[in-house]
Amino acid sequence: MITSKAQQAIRSSYKNLQYQLDHFVPRRAQNYLVAEIAKTLCGEYHKSTRMIVAEAGTGIGKSLSYLMATIPVAVFNRRKVVISTATVALQEQLLNKDLPLYRRLTDFEFSFLLAKGRQRYCCAEKLASASGVDGGQLAMFESKPKRKDVEQFETMYKALAQGKWDGDRDAWPKPIKDELWQMIVSDKHSCNNSMPTHRNCPFQKARAELDKVDVIIANHSLVMADADLGGGVILPEPENTLYIFDEAHHLPHVARDHSSAAASLKGAASWLERLNQSVTKFANLADEKRVARFRNELQDSVQQLLPSLSQLASRFDPTHFEDNIYRFENGELPTWLEEEARDLKKLAQKGAQTVAKIADLIAERVKDGELSNKLAEPALAELGFYIQRMDNLAQVWRLMAEPTREEGAPLARWLEVSQEREGDFIVNVSPLEVGWQLDQQLWSRCVGAVLTSATLRALNSFSFFCRQAGISEKSEDGVRFLALASPFDYAQQAELRIPKTPCEPQAPQFTDYLIEALPNLIVDKKANLVLFSSYWQMNQVAEALSSLFVKKGWTLQVQGQESRSEILKKHKTLVQCQKTSVLFGTGSFSEGLDLPGELLEHLVITKIPFAVPTSPVEQAHAEYIERRGGNPFMQITVPEASKKLIQSVGRLLRKERDSGTVTILDRRLVTKRYGSALLDSLPPFKRVIE
């Protein structure tokens, strides 16, 4: 049951909202959402399952709703809150706007902090070595850094040592090149918390701060990284956490990426060769009697892995690959490769265990005062690099060696021709479905969870999302489902037009049609956004129309030609000057682009955003559904398109007084059987179908 303190705090904050927001209008949907989240998290609907899946349309104010409902429940029950997002933009909104506003509404204290993954922080030891401190660069660098790069490392090391920089990549005043950052980035293996000097390293200091706060803002990738480590390593343990997943429709894809693994054959052989040459150097830093067995086992593993990986590369024929990729149908490997995978799995696992053991033995000697930090730390940082690579290699071959599953989806397995080394191949493995894993790592362990987004349903149903995310729809399992409509008066505020077109979007002449039709669709002296489903088509149309638009006095900006912030800044200036502004964008402009009021009054969608299953994972998933007698187009492609189309039309109305027109140039919405289902899932605009 909800405690009286939490209940009072929720009521008080909602009441105070009207004094903090100009033109505040109480919304029934927002009030209802706050109450339902609080009741769910307090176990009023189900004692053990405290989980709510809530689709909340634009304009409801869902971020404030979940803050008002969740934070009091957590604080008065001594729990942690982890808010996970899919985009940096939402993280910034929560950090700089929503949480400070909510803090002004409350009469109790709470603290919040943005959490970043280890990869956003430098390793102080690696940075010292890269700067040439105490003897020079680490042996693991494949090539010696250039002088100007070393100078940059020296400047960064000085700033870190003087406390003028906290080691956060995002806090450095200028962008740091990826190849330089990879030389100094913190990783879980080289950053050893048992070493005194590492307890004050940038990541460990940031991690210690997380332990002190009540609310942590993270992203889906960081939550999954913590879950893969067992939970409670980077973020608080799930058993003491209330999770809020905003932009939750992205979570299944992020989870699948985290469960995938890839390693090249010759690339692995290259770093294994370097490890082989360094084994004795590492072993000499540990206790001779205790390290001897592990040194011998590591050398034995590496010396067997090297020829096996090199010979394996010679057995694949790239002429049999399609677009540099060879996918194993139904995830099934030929018998010879199955046997090879089992052997490589054993060798890689043994190698990973022994190299980690050698690192532990060196760290023990430091702890016991038998070895100086100066000698140990560069070696441990270098060993960390090899442990990471070994773990990844073991994971690839563990998944490759996994027997064919009798139940559930198989693994997608494929080879890719390496673009970096001639005659080299990258071995890739990915699960097709990760719902069971999300359930195991998060839903069955956490205190409670709120999953929300403006687009969780596909074709007016939660089923597609639930299947992807491992959430039960059975009423007896206790998960709460809400679908709250936007407060906008769609029929009065906007119009959806589907004009007649001479051809369907898949026809070769459709690009020519767009070039001919778009000049007549652009609204003069207004803000226009045209969404394309491919960069190629967008650029073709832009190139053909740019001179005509200039003659008309219209300004065309195309996604990718400048940064998004620069494009939007120029767009805003043009609109304020009552000029005609036209934006051309693709998929990423259909989500997270906020253009309220006069910043967008006409939205043109060139075609239904059907995804073509081009990636090996998507192809394998379609193959699996077909094998079970299903229809991948209706079961995957149409539901995904439904979500993307809802996101696209959602760019038009952002605030309650907005108005405008959506024009969709795809007649399949009215000519195909699935079209009516897609149309029915869109907001109830006034419709004009020619």
Long-range contacts (C-beta under 8 A, 24 or more apart in sequence): 1-42, 1-43, 1-44, 2-38, 2-39, 2-42, 2-44, 2-73, 3-42, 3-76, 3-77, 5-72, 5-76, 6-38, 6-42, 6-72, 6-73, 6-76, 6-77, 7-38, 9-72, 9-76, 9-106, 9-107, 9-108, 10-34, 10-38, 10-68, 10-69, 10-72, 12-105, 12-106, 12-107, 13-68, 13-72, 13-102, 13-105, 13-106, 14-68, 14-105, 16-104, 16-105, 16-106, 17-64, 17-105, 20-101, 20-104, 20-105, 21-101, 25-656, 27-60, 27-61, 27-487, 29-56, 29-57, 29-60, 29-484, 29-485, 29-487, 30-60, 30-61, 30-62, 30-64, 30-65, 32-482, 32-484, 33-60, 33-62, 33-65, 33-66, 33-69, 33-482, 33-484, 34-65, 34-68, 34-69, 35-69, 36-480, 36-482, 37-65, 37-66, 37-69, 37-70, 37-450, 38-69, 38-70, 38-72, 38-73, 40-448, 40-450, 40-480, 41-69, 41-70, 41-73, 41-242, 41-447, 41-448, 41-450, 42-73, 45-478, 45-480, 46-477, 46-478, 46-479, 48-478, 49-477, 49-478, 49-479, 50-447, 50-448, 50-449, 51-443, 51-448, 51-449, 51-450, 51-451, 51-471, 51-478, 51-479, 51-480, 52-449, 52-450, 52-451, 52-479, 52-480, 52-481, 52-482, 53-248, 53-451, 53-452, 53-456, 53-462, 53-465, 53-466, 53-471, 53-479, 53-480, 53-481, 53-482, 54-450, 54-451, 54-452, 54-456, 54-480, 54-481, 54-482, 54-483, 54-484, 55-452, 55-453, 55-454, 55-455, 55-456, 55-457, 55-462, 55-482, 55-483, 55-484, 56-452, 56-453, 56-454, 56-482, 56-484, 57-454, 57-484, 57-485, 57-486, 57-487, 57-488, 57-683, 58-454, 58-486, 58-488, 58-650, 58-653, 58-654, 59-486, 59-487, 59-488, 59-653, 59-654, 59-655, 59-656, 60-484, 60-486, 60-487, 62-246, 62-452, 62-454, 63-90, 63-93, 63-94, 63-98, 63-246, 64-98, 64-101, 64-102, 66-244, 66-246, 66-450, 66-452, 67-98, 67-99, 67-102, 68-102, 68-105, 69-450, 70-242, 70-244, 70-450, 71-102, 71-106, 71-110, 71-214, 71-215, 72-106, 72-108, 73-242, 73-448, 74-214, 74-215, 74-242, 75-108, 75-110, 75-214, 79-240, 79-241, 79-242, 79-447, 80-214, 80-215, 80-216, 80-236, 80-240, 80-241, 80-242, 81-214, 81-215, 81-216, 81-241, 81-242, 81-243, 81-244, 82-216, 82-218, 82-223, 82-235, 82-236, 82-241, 82-242, 82-243, 82-244, 83-215, 83-216, 83-217, 83-218, 83-244, 83-246, 84-218, 84-219, 84-220, 84-222, 84-223, 84-243, 84-244, 84-245, 84-246, 84-251, 85-217, 85-218, 85-219, 85-220, 85-246, 85-247, 86-219, 86-220, 86-246, 86-247, 86-250, 86-251, 86-254, 87-247, 87-592, 88-219, 89-592, 90-246, 90-247, 90-592, 91-217, 91-219, 94-217, 95-217, 99-215, 99-217, 110-214, 110-215, 111-212, 111-213, 111-214, 111-215, 112-213, 112-214, 112-215, 112-216, 112-217, 113-209, 113-210, 113-213, 113-215, 113-216, 113-217, 114-216, 114-217, 114-218, 115-206, 115-210, 115-216, 115-217, 115-218, 115-222, 115-234, 115-235, 116-168, 116-170, 116-206, 116-222, 117-221, 117-222, 117-225, 117-234, 118-185, 118-186, 118-187, 118-188, 118-191, 118-203, 118-234, 119-185, 119-186, 119-187, 120-168, 120-169, 120-170, 121-167, 121-168, 121-169, 121-185, 121-186, 121-201, 121-202, 121-203, 121-206, 122-156, 122-160, 122-167, 122-169, 122-181, 122-184, 122-185, 122-186, 122-202, 123-184, 123-185, 123-186, 123-187, 123-190, 123-191, 123-201, 123-202, 123-203, 123-381, 124-160, 124-167, 124-197, 124-198, 124-200, 124-201, 124-202, 125-190, 125-197, 125-198, 125-201, 125-377, 125-378, 125-380, 125-381, 126-183, 126-184, 126-185, 126-186, 126-190, 126-381, 127-153, 127-156, 127-157, 127-160, 127-167, 127-184, 128-157, 129-378, 129-381, 130-157, 130-183, 130-184, 131-156, 131-157, 133-157, 134-374, 135-378, 138-378, 138-381, 138-382, 139-274, 139-278, 139-382, 140-274, 140-381, 140-382, 140-385, 140-386, 141-183, 145-180, 145-183, 149-180, 152-176, 152-180, 153-180, 153-183, 153-184, 156-184, 160-202, 166-202, 166-205, 166-206, 167-201, 167-202, 167-203, 167-205, 168-202, 168-206, 187-384, 187-385, 187-388, 188-229, 188-384, 188-388, 189-356, 189-359, 189-383, 189-384, 189-385, 189-387, 189-388, 189-391, 190-380, 190-381, 190-382, 190-383, 190-384, 190-385, 191-384, 192-359, 192-363, 192-380, 192-384, 194-363, 194-367, 195-363, 195-366, 195-373, 195-376, 195-377, 195-380, 196-373, 197-373, 197-377, 207-234, 210-234, 210-235, 210-236, 211-236, 220-245, 220-247, 220-250, 220-251, 220-254, 220-255, 221-254, 221-257, 221-258, 223-442, 224-254, 224-255, 224-258, 225-258, 227-258, 227-441, 227-442, 228-258, 228-259, 228-441, 231-441, 231-445, 238-441, 238-442, 238-445, 238-446, 238-447, 239-445, 239-446, 239-447, 240-447, 241-446, 241-447, 242-446, 242-447, 242-448, 242-449, 242-450, 243-442, 243-446, 243-448, 243-449, 243-450, 244-449, 244-450, 244-452, 245-449, 245-450, 245-451, 245-452, 246-452, 246-453, 247-453, 248-451, 248-452, 248-453, 248-456, 248-465, 248-469, 249-453, 249-455, 249-456, 249-465, 249-643, 251-438, 251-451, 251-469, 252-434, 252-435, 252-438, 252-465, 252-468, 252-469, 255-434, 255-437, 255-438, 256-430, 256-431, 256-432, 256-434, 256-617, 259-430, 259-431, 259-434, 259-437, 260-428, 260-429, 260-430, 260-431, 260-617, 261-392, 261-395, 261-396, 261-399, 261-428, 261-429, 261-430, 262-396, 262-426, 262-427, 262-428, 262-429, 263-392, 263-393, 263-396, 263-426, 263-427, 264-418, 264-420, 264-421, 264-424, 264-425, 264-426, 264-427, 265-309, 265-310, 265-312, 265-313, 265-424, 265-425, 265-426, 265-427, 266-309, 266-310, 266-313, 266-418, 266-421, 266-423, 266-424, 267-418, 267-420, 267-421, 267-424, 267-426, 268-305, 268-309, 268-389, 268-393, 269-305, 269-306, 269-309, 269-310, 271-386, 271-389, 272-302, 272-305, 272-306, 272-309, 273-306, 275-302, 275-355, 275-386, 276-302, 276-303, 276-306, 278-382, 281-379, 282-358, 282-359, 282-362, 282-379, 282-382, 282-383, 283-358, 285-362, 285-365, 285-371, 285-375, 285-376, 285-379, 286-358, 286-361, 286-362, 286-364, 286-365, 287-361, 287-364, 287-365, 287-370, 290-361, 291-358, 291-361, 294-354, 294-357, 294-358, 294-361, 295-354, 295-358, 297-350, 297-354, 298-351, 298-354, 298-355, 298-358, 301-347, 301-348, 301-350, 301-351, 301-354, 302-351, 304-347, 305-344, 305-347, 305-348, 305-351, 305-393, 308-340, 308-343, 308-344, 308-347, 309-344, 312-340, 312-344, 313-423, 313-424, 313-425, 314-423, 316-415, 316-425, 318-417, 318-425, 321-415, 321-417, 324-416, 324-417, 325-414, 325-415, 325-416, 325-417, 325-616, 326-414, 326-415, 326-416, 327-412, 327-413, 327-414, 327-616, 327-619, 327-620, 328-413, 328-414, 329-623, 330-404, 330-410, 330-620, 330-623, 330-624, 330-627, 331-404, 331-410, 331-411, 331-412, 331-413, 331-620, 332-404, 332-410, 333-400, 333-413, 337-400, 338-401, 341-397, 341-400, 341-401, 342-401, 344-397, 344-400, 344-401, 345-394, 345-397, 345-398, 345-400, 345-401, 348-390, 348-393, 348-394, 348-396, 348-397, 348-398, 349-394, 349-398, 351-390, 351-393, 351-394, 352-387, 352-390, 352-391, 352-393, 352-394, 355-383, 355-386, 355-387, 355-390, 356-387, 356-390, 358-383, 359-383, 359-384, 359-387, 396-427, 396-429, 399-429, 400-427, 400-429, 408-433, 408-436, 409-433, 409-621, 409-624, 410-620, 410-624, 412-616, 412-617, 412-619, 412-620, 412-621, 414-616, 414-620, 428-616, 430-616, 430-617, 432-617, 432-620, 432-621, 432-624, 433-467, 433-468, 434-468, 434-470, 435-467, 435-468, 435-469, 435-470, 435-471, 436-470, 437-470, 438-469, 438-470, 439-470, 439-471, 443-470, 443-471, 454-646, 454-647, 454-650, 455-643, 455-646, 455-647, 455-650, 457-483, 457-643, 457-681, 458-638, 458-639, 458-640, 458-642, 458-643, 458-681, 459-638, 459-639, 459-642, 459-677, 459-678, 459-680, 459-681, 460-677, 460-680, 460-681, 464-639, 486-653, 486-683, 487-656, 488-653, 488-656, 488-658, 488-683, 490-653, 490-683, 490-684, 490-685, 490-686, 491-684, 491-685, 491-686, 492-686, 493-653, 493-658, 493-659, 493-660, 494-652, 494-653, 494-658, 494-659, 494-660, 494-661, 494-662, 494-683, 494-685, 494-686, 495-660, 495-661, 495-662, 495-685, 495-686, 495-687, 495-688, 496-649, 496-661, 496-662, 496-664, 496-682, 496-685, 496-686, 496-687, 496-688, 497-661, 497-662, 497-663, 497-664, 497-687, 497-688, 497-689, 497-690, 498-663, 498-664, 498-666, 498-667, 498-669, 498-670, 498-687, 498-688, 498-689, 498-690, 499-663, 499-665, 499-690, 500-667, 500-690, 501-665, 501-666, 501-667, 504-666, 504-667, 504-668, 504-671, 505-533, 505-606, 505-607, 505-608, 505-665, 505-666, 505-668, 510-607, 511-537, 511-540, 511-541, 514-541, 514-606, 514-665, 515-540, 515-541, 515-544, 515-545, 517-665, 518-545, 518-604, 519-545, 519-548, 519-549, 519-552, 521-602, 521-604, 521-663, 522-554, 522-580, 522-582, 522-602, 523-580, 523-601, 523-602, 523-661, 524-552, 524-554, 524-580, 525-578, 525-579, 525-580, 526-580, 526-581, 526-598, 526-601, 526-602, 527-571, 527-574, 527-575, 527-581, 527-583, 527-595, 527-598, 527-599, 527-600, 527-601, 527-602, 528-580, 528-581, 528-582, 528-583, 528-600, 528-601, 528-602, 528-603, 528-604, 529-582, 529-583, 529-585, 529-589, 529-593, 529-595, 529-600, 529-602, 529-603, 529-604, 529-651, 530-582, 530-583, 530-584, 530-585, 530-604, 530-606, 531-585, 531-586, 531-589, 531-590, 531-603, 531-604, 531-605, 531-606, 531-648, 531-651, 532-584, 532-585, 532-586, 532-606, 532-607, 533-586, 533-587, 533-606, 533-607, 533-609, 533-610, 534-586, 535-560, 535-586, 537-606, 538-584, 538-585, 538-586, 541-584, 542-584, 549-582, 552-580, 553-579, 553-580, 554-579, 554-580, 554-581, 554-582, 555-579, 555-580, 555-581, 555-582, 556-582, 556-584, 557-581, 557-582, 557-583, 557-584, 558-584, 559-583, 559-584, 559-585, 559-586, 559-588, 559-589, 568-595, 571-595, 571-599, 572-599, 575-599, 587-644, 589-651, 590-644, 590-647, 590-648, 590-651, 591-644, 591-647, 593-651, 594-654, 595-651, 595-654, 596-654, 596-655, 596-658, 597-654, 597-655, 597-657, 597-658, 600-651, 600-652, 600-654, 600-660, 601-659, 601-660, 601-661, 602-660, 602-661, 602-663, 603-648, 603-649, 603-651, 603-652, 603-660, 603-661, 603-662, 603-663, 604-662, 604-663, 604-664, 604-665, 605-645, 605-648, 605-649, 605-662, 605-663, 605-664, 605-665, 605-666, 606-665, 606-666, 607-665, 607-666, 608-641, 608-645, 608-664, 608-666, 608-668, 608-669, 608-678, 609-641, 609-644, 609-645, 609-648, 610-637, 610-638, 610-641, 611-637, 611-640, 611-641, 611-644, 613-637, 634-674, 638-674, 638-677, 638-678, 641-678, 642-677, 642-678, 642-681, 645-678, 645-681, 645-682, 646-681, 646-682, 646-683, 649-682, 649-683, 649-685, 650-683, 653-683
